[in-house]
């Protein structure tokens, strides 16, 4: 059989200048998916961006799901194995099998948006359940678990404990983070590792992470279709194009299809040292200009700039305002700038004070240092022995001190020019 794997449409996601983007990309992905003439389309969560989608968003969802539904093909029966028993669902067009994502996750007492889509006949929804599709003398079993809060993911998977069925092509559908895929400096959390995945599945398909990927390790073949729209603006999203996977179960042939008309996304991190607000803004502007490089874009590109480093003395992060830079690119790019500067920490200041305390300089010593420093800036320079003069002054022998100063000035006239 032929299957298409799609994920993370995030319908309802909106940003200034990008109002229709989630919908346009999802529609173009769905149309391209249908053109593949698959036996089923599989969706791994975050169809919607909000837990409770607006009616405007529901309208978009209906238009998108009407595309596979309207396809002329023989009705197909999907056997759904639920907690209440086996249910036969007759599907028109190309069936869509779906799990919910973290964005649609709601506690048991509430109906989630995918259950709503199922009741309208648009999708076959599974959560800690199975759906079985038999066609062309082939049997595919989809084992799906919708997105649960990351901290509960490992336990939830263990509790559900899905088992591959014999003599079938078994696909596990999830919507979670995996430790192996998170960049080290990412703020997302994960409790699941690839080694936690149950064995014996022909394929594992995971939503949630928005960049597409494929891995085969530890006896697991895992694919992530990624999102069809940039929402999180992660570095990896700028490296991979948006699209979907197509699988031919016979011979297990898999390939990725990019969707057309995508908005370009650039991501860059710059480091600045001992910088002030003005320099930081200039550097940010230069970095963005070099990313865009005077290219022409079909759609205004998206730029995410991260500025990090240290600030010059006397500046704090609150002095930094990059909105001016973002505004300068209005009409040519959609720019978003984040900054995280290391300020001189309280700890460091305490340490410095401690060091001064250790040195325990006498008032006399400090006075001498000040006199030496000030003299260096006068035309006297090193014309006389400062320590000797200081001692005389300290003891009140002002006349003698003056005598030495005057005579040394006459002996060695070397004024600074
Ligand atoms: Mn998502």
Boltz pocket constraint, residues with backbone or C-beta under 6 A from the ligand:
constraints:
  - pocket:
      binder: B
      contacts: [[A, 8], [A, 45], [A, 46], [A, 101], [A, 208], [A, 209], [A, 210], [A, 227]]
      max_distance: 6.0
